[in-house]
Every structure is written in structure tokens, then in C-alpha cells.
Amino acid sequence: MMIVVGGMIGLGKSSVAKMLGEKFGTDVFYESVENNKILPLFYTASDEEIQTKRYPFLLQLWFLDTRFKSIKEALIHNNNVLDRSIYEDWYFAKKNMELGRISELEMEIYENLLNNMMQELDELPKKSPDLMVYLKGSFETVLERIKKRGREYELDDELVEYYRFLWKDYDDWVQNHYNASQVLIIDMDKIDVVSNEKDADLVYELVKERLEEVRGE
């Protein structure tokens, strides 16, 4: 079993992944945020610094590298939960290219590297997740949760439009372009796994039920 937990920034991927890992008794591979040297620079850089320092491109390479390491480790074990997927990393890179923060040449290099990495995964017993648990929410919920978790570099008011740009096409990408696994959508406008134990139990039961369907049990 391999589950990936996906969704917009701030909606609670790490919390849901942690909860599922505990309830399924599996390892959890978290997104590399706490030791990420580039992430604070990415969020606080001026437009000029973004153009000269290329922080968006460097950040996507950082995530691609660390995600690939997690995937390789996760795929050789039987049961794991991953906090965000390598497929979503591509979505973030593409959206930053649309904003002009990543150049077309950088995107080409990124996609070539990603494709090479995915070919390497073909050598492993399992090539893709069994299920994506997709956390869906309104933009108001996204902002509320970002503020609630309180990472200072994420709270600048100038970032709101960036968040909105990422958020507005996320659902469409998951529902119409993501095809690596089945998707279970969780409405985070109504669910709070951190503060409500009943919500956590509900999400676990929904995931367990969908996994049984996927496996044909």
C-alpha cells in the first residue's frame, strides 16, 4: 500500500499524512520543509531577486531531489504514506513558469530530469501510488489554515495572489490531468483532523474503504 496526500498549501497534508500513518501503522515520508534552505528565500524574495537568484527553479529542484529520495525508499517497503506527490511538484513548476518565475528553458531541464527519474522508478516493484488522498478546500479555508500554522515567511499579504493563482487550477489538474492512481477527495472546508478526532476517524475510514475497493477486497 502506498498513499500520497495531496492538496493546496496549508490545507493539512502533513497532519492528514501523520494521522493515516498512525492509524495504518506505517511510515510517513514528509515534504522537506523544516530543513529547506531555499523555501524562506523563495517566499521573501523581491521580484528582482527572483529573476537574478532563480529561487523558484532552485526550489523545484530541491523538492524533486528530496521527493525522489523519499519515493525510492517508500516504494521498496510494503506500506507507506507520502506527504505530497512528485506529480504535484510538476504542477507547481508549471504554474511558476506561467508566472514567468521559471523560464521555458528551466522548465525543459526540469521536465527532462523528472522524466529520467520516473524511468528509474520503473525498476522498482511498485511504480505509482495506490491512492491519492486529495485535500480540497475553498480559498478562504486555504488562507485561514496558512495563517493558523504560522510560518512567518508564508504570511506576507503580497503572497495572497500567488496562493490564489496556484489554488484556482488545482482541482482541475487533479480531476482532469492526474492519472497515476485513483483519487479520494476530502472536503477540508468541513474536515479538521487536528482539532476533531471524529473527523480524523472519518477520513481514516474513507481511505480504508477506498483502498479496499482499489485492491478488489
KEKE-447689 format. One record per residue (C-alpha): x, y, z. Coordinates in pm, whole numbers, padded with zeros to 5 digits, always signed. Layout:
residues N
XYZ...
***
This chain:
residues 217
+00000+00000+00000+00125+00347-00087-00086+00655-00023+00002+01010-00126-00168+01303+00042-00204+01597-00195-00357+01940-00195-00306+02311-00182-00053+02475+00051-00184+02496+00407-00476+02254+00386-00322+02000+00624-00134+01741+00418+00123+01673+00688-00143+01639+00957-00352+01400+00746-00042+01201+00648+00064+01175+01014-00285+01061+01117-00304+00799+00841+00044+00673+00923-00052+00627+01286-00383+00455+01212-00240+00225+00943+00080+00166+01142+00301+00275+00850+00598+00502+00790+00529+00858+00676+00758+01048+00438+00714+01420+00488+00778+01707+00248+01123+01860+00316+01015+02193+00464+01187+02236+00801+01542+02189+00667+01472+02353+00331+01725+02634+00280+01552+02773-00027+01187+02789+00086+01215+03103+00307+01417+03275+00032+01150+03180-00225+00872+03339-00019+01056+03655+00087+01248+03739-00233+01170+04052-00432+01077+04022-00800+01430+04131-00887+01584+03868-00660+01360+03600-00810+01485+03690-01158+01853+03701-01062+01875+03426-00799+01628+03185-00972+01481+03074-00638+01163+02921-00791+01368+02693-01018+01606+02600-00736+01313+02527-00505+01154+02290-00755+01487+02109-00797+01515+02081-00418+01168+01927-00390+01230+01698-00687+01554+01569-00534+01417+01513-00184+01086+01371-00310+01265+01122-00531+01472+01001-00237+01155+00950-00032+00979+00770-00316+01268+00529-00369+01270+00446-00001+00892+00420+00021+00845+00200-00283+01070-00079-00159+00862-00121+00156+00510-00259+00175+00318+00021+00343+00384+00394+00334+00223+00737+00332+00379+01025+00136+00316+01393+00215+00255+01534-00137+00341+01362-00465+00610+01409-00726+00326+01465-00975+00217+01777-00787+00572+01910-00794+00535+01935-01172+00212+02133-01126+00390+02387-00903+00676+02417-01152+00432+02472-01439+00238+02740-01254+00562+02924-01170+00657+02909-01538+00321+03063-01629+00403+03348-01388+00742+03398-01554+00925+03295-01238+01064+02984-01411+01185+03017-01770+01084+02784-02052+01442+02654-02068+01444+02584-01693+01110+02404-01728+01252+02192-02010+01551+02097-01794+01318+02023-01501+01087+01802-01710+01379+01610-01863+01516+01540-01515+01171+01440-01388+01119+01203-01682+01457+01041-01619+01368+00993-01254+01032+00839-01337+01205+00595-01574+01430+00491-01285+01120+00409-01081+01022+00153-01345+01293-00072-01198+01116-00083-00860+00834-00328-00770+00570-00053-00747+00576+00246-00980+00287+00460-00858+00062+00520-00556-00240+00305-00481-00438+00615-00387-00411+00993-00374-00600+01149-00085-00669+01495-00225-00746+01772+00023-00984+02018-00142-01088+02349+00007-01214+02699-00060-00960+02977-00096-01082+03122+00234-01002+02793+00408-00657+02785+00245-00571+03132+00379-00716+03055+00720-00509+02736+00756-00189+02906+00629-00231+03178+00892-00316+02922+01160+00005+02723+01116+00203+03047+01141+00512+03006+00928+00621+03367+00921+00760+03364+00567+00421+03241+00434+00216+03523+00588+00308+03825+00374-00007+03983+00226+00167+04008-00112+00164+03627-00134-00219+03611-00138-00246+03647-00516+00026+03383-00564-00172+03142-00347-00488+03224-00541-00311+03157-00872-00199+02812-00751-00536+02731-00597-00765+02823-00887-00647+02543-01121-00555+02278-00864-00889+02095-00864-00895+02087-01243-00543+01943-01258-00625+01666-01010-00959+01575-01164-00866+01602-01534-00489+01554-01564-00360+01345-01273-00383+00976-01372-00123+00793-01162-00383+00648-00924-00739+00672-00806-00827+00987-00610-01024+01026-00289-01137+01387-00238-01167+01517+00118-01355+01845+00172-01132+02042+00411-01396+02314+00445-01581+02061+00662-01294+01847+00798-01036+01927+01066-00830+01621+01156-00614+01819+01402-00890+01952+01628-01162+01694+01576-01095+01326+01647-01424+01225+01482-01308+01394+01161-00980+01203+01178-01167+00875+01225-01397+00960+00932-01107+01031+00696-00935+00710+00801-01249+00506+00734-01299+00671+00393-00938+00598+00296-00957+00241+00424-01280+00180+00229-01137+00322-00095-00817+00118-00060-01027-00196-00026-01208-00101-00349-00877-00042-00527-00748-00380-00419-01075-00551-00504-01119-00675-00147
***
